[in-house]
Amino acid sequence: MSNTPALSFVIPLYFSAGTIRPLVKAIEALVIEGGHEIVLVNDGSRDETAAVCRELVHEAKVPLVYIEHARNFGEHNAVLTGWRHACGTHVVNLDDDGQNLPAEAVRLWEQAKAERLDVVYGWYAEKKHSPWRNAGSWLTNKMTDWALDKPKGFYLSSFRCVSAFAAGEVAANSGPFPYIDGLLLQATQRIGSLEVRHAERVVGKSGYTLRRLVRLWASSFVNFSVMPLRIATLLGVTMGLGGMIAVGGVVYLWATGRGPVFGWGSLMAALLLFSGVQLLLLGVIGEYIGRMFLTINQRPQAVVREVTRGG
């Protein structure tokens, strides 16, 4: 067997003490031509995840790499850390909750090889997530249809198989706010998808909160699209034209002797509307400037405290 495994399984971990052991055992049991390895990235978990992973390093029947972040940096940051330490000719990343089935990951890998694709996304006919998370994922994909350079309606998910070439190109990014799908779409057009099964979560609850979903939206739009700035410009022009029309209307009423028709309430409503839109646009511009500031000041994408190899 070559020293380079055919497939690397990269799994970001966050409070995964109760779920990671059965997932690792299921991956170990797979028979993959060319061999496989497992890369675990502990993204600042404060439960027993680290202790369980150190036990798995010693128990592993296949090559296993355990990486520990110094603090929580986010799922996409953790995945990129895993990609940098993965050695496989293809890399597949799974969630830590067991809902992405290892056997389905092998199917993604087989399609990537058969069709010579750099990325194969898994999409679900039926998702076992909570209704609010399903709604958030649906909204994210609809918004990225027009914000990112991707085929319309193409489903993006965190369950994906990536070639070593694409993973290396994306992992070269060192920005503090990575969005993996945006980086992949910039690196390659050899992209496909495959329907896969989605299992029920057996233990615990998802750590994917509304706050994390909002952060993901911000990264997808602000980091990889100028669409928010274009919307800001369009709103500014529209409201400016609206203001000019309103001024013209006031002048016309004054010239025809009809007098003012707007009272204090209408004036305050208009003032609040225009002021609110201005603050919103300033916030969008400020988000761009703030991210540029943090990037220029080299805010770390991740800090690795420990790398342990076993198997």
C-alpha angles and dihedrals in degrees: 000000000000120000086238110077119222094230135024120200109210116193124182111210131209119164089339102146093118098044111033101073098060090043092053091047091052091051092047090055093058118108108218124175106239094022133261141234137205125228117193119192115193105205101200100301113177097199128074094293093113093051092048092049093050088053090050090052090061094041097045118127092192129042108289129186121196117198124183124200117215089233141348112298103163138268098279092048090051093049091053090051088053092049090054090056097040118105102188126116084234130028127206122188123206134186116253095237099077094245091116103070116221091222089057089050088058089054090054089051093049091052091048090054096042095050097032092237126163093211133024117184123204115225126190128228086197123020121205095206126113116279094250092052092047088051091049092050091048091050092047092054092046092050094047089053089077102022098054134046097253134121110277112262093011107147116233117200138166089242102086142139115220132187118242088247094057093040091052093049092050095042089057087073111101100180117132094234107050123176106192098201091051090050092048092051089053092050104046147007095202094103131143141165139220132196110244137178120259117210130211117262106253103190133033127341134285118278090207101112130181088257091057091047091053090049089052091051090050092051093048095051106030097040099042107025139047089202093110090055091049090050089050090052092048092049091048092051092045094050091044090054089045090053092050091050090049091051090050090051092051091049090049092051091048093048093049092048095241092125129212117331099182121085133202093276094054091046093052092046091053091046093051092047095051093042092049092051091048092052090047092053091046088052092053092049090045091053090056092047093045093052091047089051093051092046093050089049088054100241102190120254088211140341116219114212099177142011118191125178129200144152 
